[in-house]
Amino acid sequence: MVNHYAIMGTVSSQHGQSAHAFRPDPDEFTQASDRLKAQGQTVGAYLRACLRWLNRDPDAALAALAADWPEPRPVGRPRADSRPPRDG
């Protein structure tokens, strides 16, 4: 029997960069994606441009975003008593 996990362990990634994930609010993401699409751009390209701007001129980039900076999200899983009850 073939062990697919062993085979996959020997295959290197074809991507040159590591993936990074974030969890945007769905409405914010959809609105931003639609606006960028109308300009012929993508969210990924926009985020890369923001990272380049931050690295090139951190004071200006951070000052421009100051009014829109989101509150930190809680880390970890939500407490069981704070989640809505499951049906069934």
SVG drawing of the C-alpha trace seen along z (x, -y; Angstrom):
<svg xmlns="http://www.w3.org/2000/svg" viewBox="-32 -61 44 63">
<polyline fill="none" stroke="black" stroke-width="0.4" points="0.0,0.0 1.3,-3.5 1.8,-6.0 0.7,-9.2 1.9,-11.3 5.4,-9.9 5.4,-10.8 4.1,-14.3 6.8,-14.8 9.4,-14.5 7.7,-17.0 9.0,-20.5 6.7,-23.5 6.6,-25.2 6.0,-28.6 8.9,-30.8 7.1,-32.6 5.4,-31.4 1.7,-31.9 0.3,-34.2 -3.3,-34.3 -5.6,-36.8 -9.3,-36.8 -10.9,-40.0 -14.5,-40.9 -16.5,-39.5 -18.2,-42.8 -14.9,-44.8 -13.2,-42.2 -16.0,-42.1 -16.3,-45.9 -12.5,-46.3 -12.2,-43.5 -15.0,-45.0 -13.4,-48.4 -10.0,-47.0 -11.5,-44.8 -13.1,-47.9 -9.5,-49.4 -8.1,-46.2 -6.3,-45.2 -6.6,-42.4 -6.6,-42.4 -3.3,-40.5 -1.6,-43.1 -3.0,-45.9 -1.7,-44.3 1.8,-43.8 1.8,-47.5 0.9,-48.4 3.7,-46.3 6.2,-48.0 4.9,-51.4 5.2,-50.5 8.8,-49.4 9.7,-52.4 8.1,-55.1 6.7,-53.7 5.8,-57.0 3.7,-58.1 2.1,-54.7 1.1,-54.3 -0.1,-58.0 -2.3,-57.5 -3.9,-54.5 -4.2,-55.8 -7.9,-56.6 -8.8,-53.2 -6.6,-51.0 -8.8,-48.1 -9.0,-47.1 -7.0,-44.0 -9.0,-40.8 -9.0,-38.4 -6.5,-35.5 -7.5,-31.9 -10.8,-30.2 -14.0,-31.9 -15.2,-30.7 -17.9,-28.0 -20.4,-30.2 -19.9,-33.1 -20.8,-31.1 -24.4,-30.7 -25.9,-27.3 -25.7,-24.7 -28.8,-23.3 -29.5,-19.6"/>
</svg>
